[in-house]
Amino acid sequence: MMTYKKAVAIIAGVVLLTLGSIALISTLKFDYDFEAFFPQDDPETDFYLEFRDAFETDNDFFIVVVENKEGIFKEDFLVKVDSLNRTLKKVDHVVEAIGPTDLTEFVRDPLLGSVFTRPVLRFNEPENYQIDSTAVYSNKSFVGVFVSEDAKSVAINLKHEERLSKLKCDQLSINIEEQVKAMGFDGYHVIGRALGQRIYVEMMIKELITFISLSLIITIVFLFIAFRSGWGIIIPTLVVMISILWTLGFMRLIGKNIDLMITVLPTIIFVVGMSDSVHVLTKYLQELRSGKDKFEALRYAFKSIRLATFLTALTTSIGFLTLTLSNIKPISDFGIYTAMGVMLAYGLTFTMLPAVLFLAKPKRLYAFSSSDDFWTKKLHRALAWIFRFRNRVLIGGVAVLALGFYGISLLIVDNVMLEDLRDDHFLKQEFRYMEKHYSGVRPFEMAVLPKEGVDIYDRDFLVAVDSIDSFLETSYGVGNLMSISRIVKNLHKGLNGGQSDFFIVPEQHEIEQIKKILKRKDIKELSQLFVNVEQRTLRISGKVGDLGRIHFEGLNGQLDQYIQRNQLDRLLDYKVTGTAHLIDVNNRALVDNMVLDLLLSVFMVGLVMAIIYKSPRMLFLTIIPNVIPLILVGGIMGFSGIPIKVSTSIVFNIAFGIAVDDTIHFLARLRTLLADGYTLPYAVKRTFLTTGKAMIITTLILCGGFMTLIASSFLGTFYIGYLITITLIIGVVTELLFAPLIVLYFYKHKPKVEQSLI
């Protein structure tokens, strides 16, 4: 029983906790950790981390491209390129910067027989440009790596310190951009992980503010339409805003920062947490309209709807909690914190909301409670139509389901590195530029492990590695390729006057000579990036275009066939790895995880309903109306060519957990009326008329909130908003169309009192 002291104590407690949360939130940080999306506790991830420790990370790089419209073999241009190259080498945290003016080749002294390096491009000697340009463009290791095929631009390849903090990455990317811009080239392009991270975080901050603002505006509009009262807007909005603040405050308390997934959390809590408040206020107004006074209406509204709202909060949380089974940490964290936010909103609905209504005197809200409700007439006509054409409704439903299943058969599982960015985003355009004029940006990494007893510098083994190199370049599309066989071939070429005919794996006695050269400090540092003698592991690395998981899975299959067909596997084992490959592996497992998580969510929700209502039929009645929208949305994705990936894979769990709320409210109201002794047809009618309004209003609010995500620059966020909005619209239509018919056909009940259906 609510009393004045109890209401004041509740409000005071909420205020104190909210102030504490605000203080914690003020120290929240934004972070985009690319590696957080690696699958956790996965053999592929473990292998890559060991491989990375043996060599180096494949993702801590920058590529700086500068253009000259008149062509790159111009002295003033090359002098500026060299100046920029030397400047970039001095930038904090840059480990290495290699540009076209740094290029060298191995040469043997004809008199002394020793090997030394000489510049390939003598940039300050224009008289040699014709000879040097021929040398550059005849070497496949240079074209598409340091110079473009159209000879209009050059690239400087930089490596920076590994695993830099976000602050250092931001400063590094800013410093590099400033240095390049200051040189005044005809055009320039800069791309790298640190730059991408900075851009992503800036977008996250902007979108978090945008989504919360838009959700607030749209929600206020819908609440005003529904209640036409300031109190009808203020009370539900306070409930969800405070639940968001508490959730974010708790995140900061345990050290969790805001990542890409968390940016949509406030919006989801905002719109999902609003549902309980709307249902409670709707019921409260109905009781006021029936003649009850303020206190009696408050008591009866909360008592009658308590179980239904608890179940809706619980089932919605279950939908989010199944995401914790994902081995991708950002998705798992998103499931935990969103579920917590939903339960906090429920708790506030049954503590703060009644306290506010008890203490306040919302006269406008009471006045509106006595006004005519146009929903009743509309819903009455809709129900009459459903019963009149029940057979058509059911047949139409089966036909649409069949179409949905066919669409699901067209679904694909695919992803690219920048899948979250729209095609017109400049970062994606930079990727496309690098793919068109250079080797691309997506890292390619392959581990080669000699069989037991096989010497790394045995000629047969090096020939096998060289054969793999050739396949990767010609058939796989790897550019900027480097391996130990490539180093050996370059040294052999240098030992033979730089003649291209000697760019081959030499005979064994020549390899023994080259092994001695490999011990030189400058060459040893290079070779150690591709051979780890202690771990007996070799590395083949390069760059490819960002063409998607399906494309590279096909190429990996061709690579396997090539190695087996040429019996190279008798000498070595091999494994494609790297950061990009891990993202592909992660997405490959998404379908299985998505299906299992969804089945678990459906089962858990149905089981909860069956236990609470002590009827196995409840499992059936709960699941059918809410699986239909998921099938139809899956079909829409298939027909539209929307692939299953990290962002779209979570839609089904979220949508099911939210959509089932309408069913719960429908069944809860139905059982209440049946318990009062009404016949099943009459109970269905009254449930449809009284609960239908709240279902429609909450769906409109939910859709309005999720539609704000469509404005996102992140495609993943866009798809979450777009697909969940469609699911919820289909869900409420499905519920209104089929729930009355399913109940009449399958729900068994013996009436105590006879009433008419219409």
MOUR-V589716 format. One record per residue. PHI is phi in whole degrees, 0 to 359 (* if undefined). OMEGA is omega in whole degrees, -180 to 180 (none if undefined). Layout:
BEGIN
phi: (PHI | PHI)
omega: (OMEGA | OMEGA)
END
This chain:
BEGIN
phi: (* | 283 | 238 | 299 | 297 | 295 | 297 | 296 | 298 | 296 | 298 | 297 | 297 | 297 | 299 | 296 | 296 | 291 | 297 | 297 | 295 | 299 | 297 | 291 | 297 | 298 | 254 | 296 | 241 | 260 | 212 | 232 | 264 | 304 | 286 | 296 | 273 | 292 | 297 | 276 | 52 | 239 | 303 | 296 | 294 | 301 | 297 | 296 | 298 | 292 | 298 | 297 | 295 | 286 | 234 | 200 | 289 | 263 | 236 | 263 | 218 | 230 | 238 | 248 | 247 | 237 | 248 | 221 | 298 | 276 | 110 | 277 | 270 | 234 | 300 | 299 | 293 | 293 | 295 | 295 | 298 | 296 | 298 | 298 | 300 | 295 | 293 | 295 | 297 | 268 | 294 | 306 | 78 | 279 | 269 | 207 | 220 | 238 | 240 | 298 | 281 | 265 | 297 | 227 | 224 | 282 | 223 | 263 | 291 | 295 | 269 | 271 | 82 | 280 | 255 | 223 | 250 | 225 | 294 | 277 | 243 | 275 | 295 | 263 | 231 | 303 | 295 | 258 | 299 | 295 | 293 | 292 | 296 | 294 | 296 | 294 | 280 | 270 | 256 | 295 | 286 | 260 | 287 | 83 | 240 | 247 | 226 | 278 | 296 | 273 | 58 | 252 | 207 | 231 | 235 | 251 | 260 | 244 | 242 | 239 | 303 | 284 | 53 | 292 | 292 | 300 | 300 | 290 | 298 | 299 | 294 | 298 | 295 | 294 | 298 | 296 | 299 | 296 | 295 | 292 | 298 | 292 | 283 | 72 | 286 | 300 | 192 | 211 | 220 | 232 | 214 | 176 | 299 | 298 | 294 | 302 | 298 | 297 | 295 | 300 | 295 | 300 | 294 | 299 | 298 | 298 | 286 | 300 | 295 | 297 | 295 | 297 | 295 | 295 | 299 | 297 | 296 | 296 | 297 | 299 | 299 | 293 | 294 | 294 | 299 | 285 | 244 | 48 | 210 | 299 | 294 | 294 | 268 | 295 | 296 | 298 | 294 | 300 | 301 | 285 | 297 | 291 | 295 | 294 | 299 | 295 | 296 | 295 | 297 | 295 | 303 | 294 | 299 | 261 | 88 | 272 | 261 | 273 | 252 | 300 | 289 | 292 | 299 | 268 | 300 | 302 | 297 | 295 | 297 | 302 | 278 | 285 | 293 | 289 | 302 | 298 | 297 | 295 | 297 | 295 | 296 | 298 | 294 | 300 | 294 | 299 | 289 | 297 | 294 | 281 | 113 | 287 | 280 | 304 | 288 | 291 | 297 | 296 | 296 | 290 | 298 | 288 | 291 | 287 | 252 | 301 | 295 | 297 | 290 | 297 | 294 | 294 | 295 | 294 | 292 | 296 | 296 | 299 | 302 | 285 | 294 | 296 | 291 | 291 | 284 | 294 | 270 | 256 | 301 | 302 | 289 | 299 | 297 | 302 | 298 | 296 | 288 | 291 | 299 | 295 | 298 | 296 | 291 | 296 | 298 | 297 | 299 | 291 | 298 | 256 | 233 | 291 | 300 | 295 | 294 | 294 | 296 | 290 | 278 | 274 | 231 | 285 | 300 | 298 | 295 | 293 | 298 | 292 | 295 | 265 | 280 | 294 | 251 | 288 | 298 | 301 | 295 | 297 | 291 | 298 | 294 | 296 | 295 | 299 | 294 | 298 | 291 | 293 | 244 | 302 | 294 | 295 | 299 | 293 | 296 | 299 | 298 | 296 | 296 | 294 | 298 | 301 | 295 | 297 | 297 | 295 | 299 | 299 | 296 | 267 | 297 | 237 | 247 | 210 | 198 | 231 | 296 | 256 | 296 | 279 | 257 | 289 | 298 | 272 | 289 | 297 | 294 | 289 | 294 | 294 | 302 | 296 | 299 | 294 | 288 | 282 | 254 | 228 | 279 | 106 | 238 | 295 | 290 | 244 | 226 | 221 | 262 | 239 | 239 | 298 | 294 | 303 | 90 | 269 | 279 | 302 | 260 | 287 | 301 | 300 | 292 | 295 | 294 | 296 | 295 | 296 | 296 | 295 | 305 | 297 | 297 | 297 | 288 | 275 | 251 | 273 | 89 | 279 | 252 | 54 | 282 | 217 | 201 | 293 | 295 | 293 | 294 | 298 | 294 | 296 | 293 | 296 | 298 | 295 | 290 | 239 | 74 | 74 | 283 | 297 | 295 | 263 | 279 | 219 | 286 | 283 | 289 | 298 | 294 | 285 | 297 | 297 | 294 | 295 | 301 | 292 | 294 | 296 | 276 | 299 | 305 | 293 | 280 | 298 | 299 | 289 | 295 | 291 | 284 | 231 | 222 | 247 | 296 | 298 | 268 | 49 | 229 | 246 | 236 | 245 | 229 | 181 | 229 | 223 | 286 | 272 | 259 | 104 | 299 | 300 | 301 | 282 | 297 | 297 | 293 | 297 | 296 | 294 | 296 | 301 | 297 | 298 | 295 | 289 | 296 | 266 | 56 | 287 | 289 | 284 | 255 | 208 | 255 | 207 | 201 | 285 | 216 | 107 | 296 | 295 | 297 | 296 | 297 | 296 | 301 | 300 | 290 | 297 | 275 | 295 | 298 | 300 | 297 | 298 | 296 | 295 | 298 | 294 | 299 | 296 | 300 | 298 | 296 | 296 | 296 | 298 | 295 | 301 | 296 | 295 | 288 | 298 | 264 | 53 | 209 | 299 | 297 | 298 | 299 | 293 | 291 | 281 | 283 | 305 | 295 | 257 | 279 | 304 | 300 | 295 | 297 | 293 | 291 | 302 | 296 | 299 | 298 | 296 | 293 | 275 | 76 | 279 | 281 | 281 | 211 | 306 | 290 | 285 | 292 | 272 | 299 | 294 | 297 | 297 | 296 | 295 | 299 | 277 | 296 | 292 | 301 | 299 | 298 | 298 | 295 | 298 | 291 | 296 | 295 | 301 | 294 | 298 | 293 | 294 | 293 | 280 | 101 | 280 | 288 | 299 | 302 | 292 | 297 | 298 | 300 | 295 | 297 | 300 | 287 | 272 | 273 | 304 | 299 | 299 | 299 | 293 | 297 | 296 | 295 | 298 | 295 | 299 | 297 | 300 | 294 | 291 | 295 | 297 | 290 | 295 | 282 | 293 | 280 | 274 | 297 | 299 | 294 | 303 | 293 | 300 | 295 | 295 | 287 | 291 | 301 | 299 | 299 | 292 | 296 | 298 | 297 | 289 | 296 | 299 | 298 | 292 | 282 | 257 | 302 | 300 | 288 | 298 | 297 | 296 | 280 | 244 | 274 | 263 | 204 | 259 | 286 | 256 | 228 | 269 | 224 | 280 | 285 | 244)
omega: (-179 | 176 | -179 | -179 | -180 | 180 | 180 | -180 | 179 | -180 | -180 | 179 | 179 | -179 | -179 | 179 | -180 | 178 | 177 | 179 | 179 | 178 | 179 | -178 | -178 | 179 | 179 | 179 | 175 | -178 | 173 | -180 | -178 | -176 | 178 | 180 | 172 | 176 | -178 | 178 | -178 | -180 | 180 | 178 | 179 | -180 | -178 | -179 | 176 | 179 | 179 | 179 | 180 | -177 | 179 | 176 | -178 | -170 | -179 | -176 | 169 | 170 | 179 | 179 | 177 | -172 | 171 | -174 | -178 | -178 | -172 | -177 | 175 | -172 | -177 | 179 | -177 | 176 | 177 | 178 | 180 | 178 | 178 | -179 | 180 | 178 | -178 | 178 | -177 | 180 | 180 | 175 | 174 | -179 | -175 | 174 | -178 | 179 | -178 | 179 | 177 | -171 | 179 | 174 | 179 | 180 | 178 | 176 | -176 | -179 | -176 | 180 | 179 | -179 | 176 | 179 | 176 | -178 | 177 | -177 | 179 | -169 | -179 | 177 | -176 | -179 | -180 | -175 | -177 | 179 | -176 | 180 | 177 | 179 | -179 | -174 | 174 | -179 | -178 | -180 | -177 | -175 | -177 | 178 | -180 | 178 | 178 | -179 | -179 | 177 | 179 | -178 | 176 | -178 | 171 | -178 | -177 | 168 | 176 | -179 | -176 | 171 | 176 | 175 | -180 | -179 | -179 | 177 | 179 | -178 | 179 | -178 | 178 | -180 | -179 | 180 | -179 | -179 | -179 | -178 | -176 | -177 | 175 | 177 | 179 | 177 | 178 | 178 | 178 | 180 | 180 | -177 | -177 | 178 | 179 | 179 | 180 | -180 | 180 | -178 | 177 | 178 | -180 | -180 | -179 | -176 | 178 | 179 | -179 | -176 | 180 | -179 | -180 | 179 | 180 | -178 | -177 | 180 | 179 | 179 | -179 | 179 | 179 | 178 | -176 | -172 | -179 | -177 | 176 | 179 | 178 | 176 | -173 | -173 | 179 | -179 | 177 | -178 | -176 | 179 | 180 | 179 | 177 | -180 | 179 | 180 | 180 | 177 | 178 | 177 | -179 | -179 | -179 | 173 | 179 | 178 | -178 | 176 | -175 | -180 | -176 | -179 | 180 | -178 | 180 | 179 | -178 | 178 | -179 | -174 | -179 | -179 | 179 | -173 | -177 | -179 | 180 | 179 | 180 | -180 | 178 | 179 | 179 | 179 | 177 | -180 | 175 | -180 | -179 | 176 | -179 | 176 | -173 | -174 | 180 | 178 | 179 | -179 | -176 | -179 | -178 | 179 | -174 | -175 | -175 | -177 | -178 | -179 | 176 | -180 | 179 | 178 | -179 | -178 | 176 | 178 | 178 | 178 | 178 | -177 | 177 | 177 | 180 | 177 | 179 | 177 | 173 | -171 | 179 | 179 | 179 | 179 | 179 | 179 | -178 | -173 | 178 | 177 | 179 | 179 | 179 | 180 | 175 | 178 | 177 | -179 | 179 | 178 | -177 | 175 | -177 | -176 | 178 | 179 | 179 | 180 | -180 | -176 | -175 | 177 | -178 | -176 | -179 | 179 | 179 | -180 | -180 | -178 | -179 | -179 | 179 | -180 | -176 | -179 | -175 | -179 | -179 | -178 | 178 | 179 | -180 | -180 | 178 | 179 | -180 | -179 | -178 | -177 | -174 | -178 | 178 | 179 | -178 | 179 | 177 | 179 | 179 | -180 | 180 | 178 | 179 | 178 | 178 | 179 | 179 | 178 | 179 | 180 | -179 | -177 | 175 | 176 | -176 | 178 | 172 | -176 | -179 | -176 | -177 | -176 | 177 | -176 | -178 | 179 | -172 | -180 | 177 | 177 | 176 | 175 | -178 | 178 | -179 | 178 | -178 | -173 | -178 | -174 | -176 | -177 | -178 | -179 | 170 | 179 | 178 | 176 | 176 | -177 | 180 | 176 | 179 | 177 | -180 | 179 | -179 | -177 | 171 | -174 | -180 | 180 | 180 | 176 | 178 | 178 | 179 | 177 | 177 | 177 | -178 | 178 | -178 | -179 | -171 | -174 | -177 | 180 | -179 | 174 | -180 | -174 | 178 | 178 | 180 | 179 | 178 | 178 | 179 | -180 | 178 | 179 | 179 | 178 | 180 | 179 | -177 | 172 | 178 | -179 | -175 | 179 | -178 | 176 | -178 | 173 | -174 | 176 | -172 | -178 | 177 | 176 | 179 | 176 | -179 | 179 | 178 | 179 | -179 | 180 | 175 | -172 | -175 | -180 | 179 | 179 | 178 | -176 | -180 | 175 | -176 | 176 | 172 | -174 | -177 | -179 | 180 | -179 | 176 | -179 | 169 | -177 | 178 | 179 | 177 | 175 | -179 | -170 | 173 | -177 | -177 | 180 | -175 | 173 | 176 | 180 | 177 | 176 | 178 | 178 | 177 | -179 | -179 | -178 | -180 | -179 | 180 | 176 | 177 | -179 | 174 | -180 | -172 | 166 | -174 | 179 | 172 | -178 | 179 | -176 | -179 | 179 | 180 | 176 | 177 | 179 | -180 | -179 | 179 | -180 | -174 | -176 | 180 | -180 | -178 | -179 | -179 | 179 | -180 | 178 | 178 | 179 | 180 | -179 | -177 | 180 | 179 | 180 | 178 | 180 | -180 | -179 | -177 | -176 | 175 | -180 | 177 | 180 | -179 | 178 | -179 | -177 | -180 | -171 | -171 | -176 | -174 | 173 | -180 | 179 | -180 | 178 | -179 | 179 | 174 | 177 | 178 | 178 | 180 | 180 | -177 | -179 | 177 | -175 | 170 | 176 | -174 | -175 | -176 | -177 | -177 | -175 | -173 | 178 | -180 | -176 | -180 | -180 | 180 | -175 | -177 | 179 | -180 | 179 | -179 | 179 | 179 | -177 | 179 | 178 | 179 | -178 | 177 | 180 | 178 | 178 | 177 | 174 | -179 | 177 | -179 | 179 | -179 | 179 | 177 | -180 | -178 | 178 | -179 | -177 | -175 | -178 | -178 | -180 | -179 | 179 | -179 | -179 | -179 | 179 | 178 | 179 | 179 | -180 | 178 | 179 | -178 | 179 | 177 | -179 | 180 | 180 | -175 | 172 | 176 | -179 | 178 | 178 | 177 | -178 | 177 | 180 | -177 | -174 | 179 | 177 | 178 | -179 | -178 | 177 | 177 | -178 | -178 | 176 | 179 | -179 | -179 | -179 | -168 | -178 | 179 | -178 | 179 | 179 | -179 | -178 | -169 | -177 | -178 | -179 | 177 | -176 | 174 | -177 | -180 | 174 | 179 | -179 | -177 | none)
END
